[in-house]
Structure formats: structure tokens, C-alpha cells
């Protein structure tokens, strides 16, 4: 079975009607989303919104492939973290539906004979125009336990991972690939991703967040490393 990776879906069902997905993804394949899944959005107290979320999730549950996602910054973490925690592919996930799983921060997954390190989250630069508990939630950035969990799993894998999945990216990549200066509010996370960048031997790093489709190769610590910023593009893992 094949593994595919794409960018933010933001609760839009038509994200799954992208031509590449319709033409290529077969039953039993896996589709990984690099954050801002967005289909778990309304608090349980907002019954109409919660019902709409459930209708869309039930629709996605009918897809013949698995949907795996790391969290972005635009997620309802209060509701997301209520789902049961189970272990699949050697790592912890929140089980959303029979074929939909949230890949938890700092975990390493063995999928189709490849290892995937996952570190979701990012800072919302639009936080000022959002409302806490309605369109913004505090848990958008990792906490100390999640960083420690990540380091523990990296060590267990002897600092060697096939693929990195994140929402934002290392500060060095923000500068050279995204042509932005890293936001100071995001410094702890992007700085930690810099640590991963230089300390971990990996083949390809995939991330979302920036709403740009772009592929670049950089020399990192003497080795050529591939990076993909994904928005609407879909990549097949080789």
C-alpha cells in the first residue's frame, strides 16, 4: 500500500477531491495531512456546529483509505484531545473514526516499512482576530512533556528517521525556503525543529502551514536533504 502526503485541509471536504487524490489513492492507502485538518472545530456546547463536524467526519469515514493528520494551529484542541488514545503503527494516536487518526506530537510511526517522526503545532499569527475557545485554542504549541516525548523517541530510533512530518518548519528553513523571518512567538517550536534538522538523519521533511507548494533541496550538515512545503499538492512517499 502507498503513502501520500498533502497540506492543510481546513475543514474543507473538497480538499479530498483534488484530482491527484481521486486518480491515484487506492483502497488501503494512507493519506497524511500536515496539520490544520480542521474537521474537529466546534465545542460540544455548540450543538449545530458539532453536528456539522460529525456529518463531515462520517463522510470522510466512508473513504476507502486511511486519513492520518498531525495538528496544526487551527484545530479545536479541547475537542480533539477528548478522543480515545490508542496505539497504531508503533505510535500513539487519537482515534477519530475507523479510518481517521490524529498522529500525536513527538511520536514515531512505522508505516509501510518507513519511519515517520511527527511534530505538529504552530503559532497563530492571526490570534488577535480570533476568539479563545471559539476559533483559537491555547494548546496550539507543544508543551514540555511533548518535547521530552519527541526527544525520547528520536533517541530510541538512534537519530535516524525516514520522514519528518510537521505543520510549521525549522527556523532555518523559514528563512531560506519560505523567505520569512521566524516569528518570535514561535521560536521555541521552530528552534526545536532546528535541533531535529541538524541532529536527525532523515530523507525528506514535509510540512504545511505556509499555504505554499514548494520543493527544495538543501545541504544540511554535509548531506543533501529534501523539503516540501505542501498546500494543495499531494506527494507520494517513495
PyMOL commands that set and color helices and strands:
alter all, ss='L'
color gray80, all
select helices_A, chain A and resi 13-17+19-24+47-60+77-80+127-129+138-140+144-156+171-176+184-199
alter helices_A, ss='H'
color red, helices_A
select strands_A, chain A and resi 3-6+30-34+66-70+85-88+91-97+100-103+108-111+114-119+163-166+204-207+214-220+223-229+234-236
alter strands_A, ss='S'
color yellow, strands_A
deselect
rebuild
show_as cartoon
